[in-house]
Amino acid sequence: MFQHDNAHHTTRSVRDFLQDRNVSVLPWPAKSPDLNPIEHVWDLLDRRMRARAIPPRNVRELPSTLVKVG
């Protein structure tokens, strides 16, 4: 099962590739981030990161902080 945005720019070669490999594609409205489940995850992580008393000080601290808040 595969989910993508079904945008108009999806090329014929991509559709053929998925079909040739019997990959099921979820029916999904084109360009619909509000219906995309991952958007809820990003929102949750963002709120938890902003609620921390001490945010990560640099990019190297970011992954471990995300694991802690997740």
KOLGU-4560 file (N, C-alpha, C; in nm, 3 decimals, padded with zeros to 5 digits):
<recs>
<n_xx: 00.086 n_yy: -00.117 n_zz: 00.000 ca_xx: 00.000 ca_yy: 00.000 ca_zz: 00.000 c_xx: 00.090 c_yy: 00.123 c_zz: 00.000 mol: A seq: 1 type: MET>
<n_xx: 00.059 n_yy: 00.219 n_zz: -00.083 ca_xx: 00.139 ca_yy: 00.339 ca_zz: -00.098 c_xx: 00.046 c_yy: 00.460 c_zz: -00.100 mol: A seq: 2 type: PHE>
<n_xx: 00.094 n_yy: 00.568 n_zz: -00.040 ca_xx: 00.017 ca_yy: 00.692 ca_zz: -00.040 c_xx: 00.105 c_yy: 00.803 c_zz: -00.095 mol: A seq: 3 type: GLN>
<n_xx: 00.056 n_yy: 00.875 n_zz: -00.190 ca_xx: 00.123 ca_yy: 00.995 ca_zz: -00.236 c_xx: 00.016 c_yy: 01.099 c_zz: -00.262 mol: A seq: 4 type: HIS>
<n_xx: 00.059 n_yy: 01.218 n_zz: -00.302 ca_xx: -00.037 ca_yy: 01.328 ca_zz: -00.309 c_xx: -00.127 c_yy: 01.329 c_zz: -00.433 mol: A seq: 5 type: ASP>
<n_xx: -00.105 n_yy: 01.233 n_zz: -00.525 ca_xx: -00.187 ca_yy: 01.224 ca_zz: -00.646 c_xx: -00.192 c_yy: 01.354 c_zz: -00.725 mol: A seq: 6 type: ASN>
<n_xx: -00.089 n_yy: 01.433 n_zz: -00.711 ca_xx: -00.085 ca_yy: 01.560 ca_zz: -00.783 c_xx: -00.078 c_yy: 01.537 c_zz: -00.933 mol: A seq: 7 type: ALA>
<n_xx: -00.120 n_yy: 01.634 n_zz: -01.006 ca_xx: -00.124 ca_yy: 01.626 ca_zz: -01.151 c_xx: 00.014 c_yy: 01.597 c_zz: -01.211 mol: A seq: 8 type: HIS>
<n_xx: 00.120 n_yy: 01.639 n_zz: -01.142 ca_xx: 00.255 ca_yy: 01.621 ca_zz: -01.195 c_xx: 00.305 c_yy: 01.476 c_zz: -01.186 mol: A seq: 9 type: HIS>
<n_xx: 00.228 n_yy: 01.385 n_zz: -01.124 ca_xx: 00.269 ca_yy: 01.246 ca_zz: -01.117 c_xx: 00.281 c_yy: 01.192 c_zz: -01.259 mol: A seq: 10 type: THR>
<n_xx: 00.401 n_yy: 01.148 n_zz: -01.291 ca_xx: 00.427 ca_yy: 01.109 ca_zz: -01.429 c_xx: 00.372 c_yy: 00.971 c_zz: -01.461 mol: A seq: 11 type: THR>
<n_xx: 00.355 n_yy: 00.951 n_zz: -01.588 ca_xx: 00.308 ca_yy: 00.822 ca_zz: -01.637 c_xx: 00.405 c_yy: 00.711 c_zz: -01.596 mol: A seq: 12 type: ARG>
<n_xx: 00.534 n_yy: 00.740 n_zz: -01.598 ca_xx: 00.633 ca_yy: 00.638 ca_zz: -01.562 c_xx: 00.618 c_yy: 00.594 c_zz: -01.416 mol: A seq: 13 type: SER>
<n_xx: 00.583 n_yy: 00.688 n_zz: -01.327 ca_xx: 00.561 ca_yy: 00.652 ca_zz: -01.186 c_xx: 00.438 c_yy: 00.564 c_zz: -01.174 mol: A seq: 14 type: VAL>
<n_xx: 00.330 n_yy: 00.602 n_zz: -01.240 ca_xx: 00.208 ca_yy: 00.521 ca_zz: -01.235 c_xx: 00.234 c_yy: 00.381 c_zz: -01.291 mol: A seq: 15 type: ARG>
<n_xx: 00.308 n_yy: 00.374 n_zz: -01.402 ca_xx: 00.341 ca_yy: 00.244 ca_zz: -01.461 c_xx: 00.428 c_yy: 00.160 c_zz: -01.368 mol: A seq: 16 type: ASP>
<n_xx: 00.526 n_yy: 00.226 n_zz: -01.306 ca_xx: 00.615 ca_yy: 00.157 ca_zz: -01.214 c_xx: 00.536 c_yy: 00.092 c_zz: -01.100 mol: A seq: 17 type: PHE>
<n_xx: 00.447 n_yy: 00.168 n_zz: -01.038 ca_xx: 00.368 ca_yy: 00.117 ca_zz: -00.928 c_xx: 00.274 c_yy: 00.006 c_zz: -00.974 mol: A seq: 18 type: LEU>
<n_xx: 00.213 n_yy: 00.025 n_zz: -01.088 ca_xx: 00.120 ca_yy: -00.075 ca_zz: -01.140 c_xx: 00.194 c_yy: -00.204 c_zz: -01.176 mol: A seq: 19 type: GLN>
<n_xx: 00.311 n_yy: -00.194 n_zz: -01.238 ca_xx: 00.389 ca_yy: -00.312 ca_zz: -01.276 c_xx: 00.431 c_yy: -00.395 c_zz: -01.156 mol: A seq: 20 type: ASP>
<n_xx: 00.442 n_yy: -00.330 n_zz: -01.041 ca_xx: 00.484 ca_yy: -00.399 ca_zz: -00.919 c_xx: 00.367 c_yy: -00.432 c_zz: -00.827 mol: A seq: 21 type: ARG>
<n_xx: 00.247 n_yy: -00.416 n_zz: -00.879 ca_xx: 00.124 ca_yy: -00.445 ca_zz: -00.804 c_xx: 00.117 c_yy: -00.369 c_zz: -00.672 mol: A seq: 22 type: ASN>
<n_xx: 00.161 n_yy: -00.243 n_zz: -00.674 ca_xx: 00.155 ca_yy: -00.160 ca_zz: -00.555 c_xx: 00.020 c_yy: -00.090 c_zz: -00.552 mol: A seq: 23 type: VAL>
<n_xx: -00.054 n_yy: -00.113 n_zz: -00.447 ca_xx: -00.183 ca_yy: -00.045 ca_zz: -00.431 c_xx: -00.160 c_yy: 00.099 c_zz: -00.389 mol: A seq: 24 type: SER>
<n_xx: -00.232 n_yy: 00.188 n_zz: -00.450 ca_xx: -00.221 ca_yy: 00.330 ca_zz: -00.416 c_xx: -00.351 c_yy: 00.373 c_zz: -00.351 mol: A seq: 25 type: VAL>
<n_xx: -00.338 n_yy: 00.435 n_zz: -00.235 ca_xx: -00.457 ca_yy: 00.484 ca_zz: -00.165 c_xx: -00.523 c_yy: 00.594 c_zz: -00.246 mol: A seq: 26 type: LEU>
<n_xx: -00.654 n_yy: 00.590 n_zz: -00.258 ca_xx: -00.722 ca_yy: 00.703 ca_zz: -00.324 c_xx: -00.709 c_yy: 00.826 c_zz: -00.234 mol: A seq: 27 type: PRO>
<n_xx: -00.660 n_yy: 00.932 n_zz: -00.287 ca_xx: -00.630 ca_yy: 01.049 ca_zz: -00.206 c_xx: -00.650 c_yy: 01.174 c_zz: -00.288 mol: A seq: 28 type: TRP>
<n_xx: -00.714 n_yy: 01.276 n_zz: -00.233 ca_xx: -00.730 ca_yy: 01.401 ca_zz: -00.308 c_xx: -00.593 c_yy: 01.463 c_zz: -00.337 mol: A seq: 29 type: PRO>
<n_xx: -00.578 n_yy: 01.519 n_zz: -00.454 ca_xx: -00.452 ca_yy: 01.584 ca_zz: -00.490 c_xx: -00.425 c_yy: 01.703 c_zz: -00.399 mol: A seq: 30 type: ALA>
<n_xx: -00.300 n_yy: 01.717 n_zz: -00.361 ca_xx: -00.253 ca_yy: 01.832 ca_zz: -00.282 c_xx: -00.340 c_yy: 01.858 c_zz: -00.160 mol: A seq: 31 type: LYS>
<n_xx: -00.356 n_yy: 01.759 n_zz: -00.077 ca_xx: -00.443 ca_yy: 01.772 ca_zz: 00.039 c_xx: -00.368 c_yy: 01.747 c_zz: 00.169 mol: A seq: 32 type: SER>
<n_xx: -00.281 n_yy: 01.841 n_zz: 00.211 ca_xx: -00.205 ca_yy: 01.820 ca_zz: 00.333 c_xx: -00.293 c_yy: 01.813 c_zz: 00.458 mol: A seq: 33 type: PRO>
<n_xx: -00.410 n_yy: 01.875 n_zz: 00.453 ca_xx: -00.498 ca_yy: 01.870 ca_zz: 00.569 c_xx: -00.551 c_yy: 01.729 c_zz: 00.594 mol: A seq: 34 type: ASP>
<n_xx: -00.552 n_yy: 01.646 n_zz: 00.491 ca_xx: -00.598 ca_yy: 01.508 ca_zz: 00.507 c_xx: -00.482 c_yy: 01.410 c_zz: 00.524 mol: A seq: 35 type: LEU>
<n_xx: -00.361 n_yy: 01.460 n_zz: 00.522 ca_xx: -00.243 ca_yy: 01.376 ca_zz: 00.531 c_xx: -00.212 c_yy: 01.347 c_zz: 00.678 mol: A seq: 36 type: ASN>
<n_xx: -00.214 n_yy: 01.220 n_zz: 00.720 ca_xx: -00.193 ca_yy: 01.187 ca_zz: 00.861 c_xx: -00.060 c_yy: 01.235 c_zz: 00.917 mol: A seq: 37 type: PRO>
<n_xx: 00.044 n_yy: 01.243 n_zz: 00.836 ca_xx: 00.174 ca_yy: 01.285 ca_zz: 00.889 c_xx: 00.172 c_yy: 01.430 c_zz: 00.936 mol: A seq: 38 type: ILE>
<n_xx: 00.082 n_yy: 01.511 n_zz: 00.879 ca_xx: 00.072 ca_yy: 01.650 ca_zz: 00.923 c_xx: 00.036 c_yy: 01.659 c_zz: 01.071 mol: A seq: 39 type: GLU>
<n_xx: -00.043 n_yy: 01.565 n_zz: 01.120 ca_xx: -00.078 ca_yy: 01.564 ca_zz: 01.262 c_xx: 00.044 c_yy: 01.531 c_zz: 01.348 mol: A seq: 40 type: HIS>
<n_xx: 00.129 n_yy: 01.444 n_zz: 01.298 ca_xx: 00.252 ca_yy: 01.410 ca_zz: 01.371 c_xx: 00.344 c_yy: 01.531 c_zz: 01.379 mol: A seq: 41 type: VAL>
<n_xx: 00.362 n_yy: 01.600 n_zz: 01.265 ca_xx: 00.449 ca_yy: 01.719 ca_zz: 01.265 c_xx: 00.394 c_yy: 01.825 c_zz: 01.361 mol: A seq: 42 type: TRP>
<n_xx: 00.262 n_yy: 01.842 n_zz: 01.363 ca_xx: 00.201 ca_yy: 01.940 ca_zz: 01.452 c_xx: 00.227 c_yy: 01.903 c_zz: 01.599 mol: A seq: 43 type: ASP>
<n_xx: 00.209 n_yy: 01.777 n_zz: 01.632 ca_xx: 00.232 ca_yy: 01.731 ca_zz: 01.769 c_xx: 00.378 c_yy: 01.753 c_zz: 01.810 mol: A seq: 44 type: LEU>
<n_xx: 00.471 n_yy: 01.714 n_zz: 01.725 ca_xx: 00.613 ca_yy: 01.734 ca_zz: 01.756 c_xx: 00.647 c_yy: 01.882 c_zz: 01.772 mol: A seq: 45 type: LEU>
<n_xx: 00.590 n_yy: 01.965 n_zz: 01.685 ca_xx: 00.615 ca_yy: 02.108 ca_zz: 01.694 c_xx: 00.567 c_yy: 02.164 c_zz: 01.827 mol: A seq: 46 type: ASP>
<n_xx: 00.445 n_yy: 02.128 n_zz: 01.866 ca_xx: 00.392 ca_yy: 02.178 ca_zz: 01.995 c_xx: 00.474 c_yy: 02.130 c_zz: 02.113 mol: A seq: 47 type: ARG>
<n_xx: 00.517 n_yy: 02.004 n_zz: 02.109 ca_xx: 00.598 ca_yy: 01.952 ca_zz: 02.219 c_xx: 00.736 c_yy: 02.018 c_zz: 02.225 mol: A seq: 48 type: ARG>
<n_xx: 00.794 n_yy: 02.043 n_zz: 02.108 ca_xx: 00.925 ca_yy: 02.110 ca_zz: 02.106 c_xx: 00.913 c_yy: 02.252 c_zz: 02.161 mol: A seq: 49 type: MET>
<n_xx: 00.809 n_yy: 02.323 n_zz: 02.122 ca_xx: 00.791 ca_yy: 02.460 ca_zz: 02.169 c_xx: 00.760 c_yy: 02.467 c_zz: 02.318 mol: A seq: 50 type: ARG>
<n_xx: 00.705 n_yy: 02.360 n_zz: 02.374 ca_xx: 00.670 ca_yy: 02.357 ca_zz: 02.516 c_xx: 00.791 c_yy: 02.328 c_zz: 02.605 mol: A seq: 51 type: ALA>
<n_xx: 00.901 n_yy: 02.284 n_zz: 02.547 ca_xx: 01.020 ca_yy: 02.253 ca_zz: 02.627 c_xx: 01.079 c_yy: 02.380 c_zz: 02.688 mol: A seq: 52 type: ARG>
<n_xx: 01.123 n_yy: 02.369 n_zz: 02.812 ca_xx: 01.186 ca_yy: 02.483 ca_zz: 02.879 c_xx: 01.318 c_yy: 02.519 c_zz: 02.811 mol: A seq: 53 type: ALA>
<n_xx: 01.391 n_yy: 02.416 n_zz: 02.769 ca_xx: 01.519 ca_yy: 02.438 ca_zz: 02.701 c_xx: 01.513 c_yy: 02.371 c_zz: 02.564 mol: A seq: 54 type: ILE>
<n_xx: 01.502 n_yy: 02.452 n_zz: 02.460 ca_xx: 01.497 ca_yy: 02.394 ca_zz: 02.325 c_xx: 01.635 c_yy: 02.344 c_zz: 02.284 mol: A seq: 55 type: PRO>
<n_xx: 01.643 n_yy: 02.263 n_zz: 02.179 ca_xx: 01.775 ca_yy: 02.220 ca_zz: 02.133 c_xx: 01.858 c_yy: 02.343 c_zz: 02.093 mol: A seq: 56 type: PRO>
<n_xx: 01.986 n_yy: 02.339 n_zz: 02.127 ca_xx: 02.072 ca_yy: 02.455 ca_zz: 02.101 c_xx: 02.129 c_yy: 02.457 c_zz: 01.960 mol: A seq: 57 type: ARG>
<n_xx: 02.129 n_yy: 02.341 n_zz: 01.895 ca_xx: 02.185 ca_yy: 02.335 ca_zz: 01.760 c_xx: 02.125 c_yy: 02.216 c_zz: 01.685 mol: A seq: 58 type: ASN>
<n_xx: 02.161 n_yy: 02.203 n_zz: 01.560 ca_xx: 02.105 ca_yy: 02.097 ca_zz: 01.475 c_xx: 02.147 c_yy: 01.959 c_zz: 01.526 mol: A seq: 59 type: VAL>
<n_xx: 02.263 n_yy: 01.946 n_zz: 01.584 ca_xx: 02.307 ca_yy: 01.815 ca_zz: 01.634 c_xx: 02.222 c_yy: 01.767 c_zz: 01.752 mol: A seq: 60 type: ARG>
<n_xx: 02.169 n_yy: 01.857 n_zz: 01.830 ca_xx: 02.084 ca_yy: 01.819 ca_zz: 01.944 c_xx: 01.941 c_yy: 01.789 c_zz: 01.902 mol: A seq: 61 type: GLU>
<n_xx: 01.902 n_yy: 01.832 n_zz: 01.786 ca_xx: 01.765 ca_yy: 01.820 ca_zz: 01.741 c_xx: 01.715 c_yy: 01.674 c_zz: 01.736 mol: A seq: 62 type: LEU>
<n_xx: 01.787 n_yy: 01.580 n_zz: 01.673 ca_xx: 01.735 ca_yy: 01.442 ca_zz: 01.668 c_xx: 01.709 c_yy: 01.380 c_zz: 01.805 mol: A seq: 63 type: PRO>
<n_xx: 01.802 n_yy: 01.397 n_zz: 01.898 ca_xx: 01.781 ca_yy: 01.336 ca_zz: 02.030 c_xx: 01.666 c_yy: 01.404 c_zz: 02.104 mol: A seq: 64 type: SER>
<n_xx: 01.650 n_yy: 01.535 n_zz: 02.084 ca_xx: 01.538 ca_yy: 01.606 ca_zz: 02.147 c_xx: 01.405 c_yy: 01.560 c_zz: 02.088 mol: A seq: 65 type: THR>
<n_xx: 01.400 n_yy: 01.540 n_zz: 01.957 ca_xx: 01.277 ca_yy: 01.492 ca_zz: 01.895 c_xx: 01.239 c_yy: 01.354 c_zz: 01.947 mol: A seq: 66 type: LEU>
<n_xx: 01.337 n_yy: 01.269 n_zz: 01.970 ca_xx: 01.309 ca_yy: 01.136 ca_zz: 02.025 c_xx: 01.253 c_yy: 01.149 c_zz: 02.166 mol: A seq: 67 type: VAL>
<n_xx: 01.307 n_yy: 01.239 n_zz: 02.243 ca_xx: 01.260 ca_yy: 01.258 ca_zz: 02.381 c_xx: 01.116 c_yy: 01.310 c_zz: 02.388 mol: A seq: 68 type: LYS>
<n_xx: 01.081 n_yy: 01.402 n_zz: 02.299 ca_xx: 00.947 ca_yy: 01.460 ca_zz: 02.304 c_xx: 00.844 c_yy: 01.372 c_zz: 02.232 mol: A seq: 69 type: VAL>
<n_xx: 00.891 n_yy: 01.286 n_zz: 02.143 ca_xx: 00.801 ca_yy: 01.202 ca_zz: 02.064 c_xx: 00.744 c_yy: 01.095 c_zz: 02.145 mol: A seq: 70 type: GLY>
</recs>
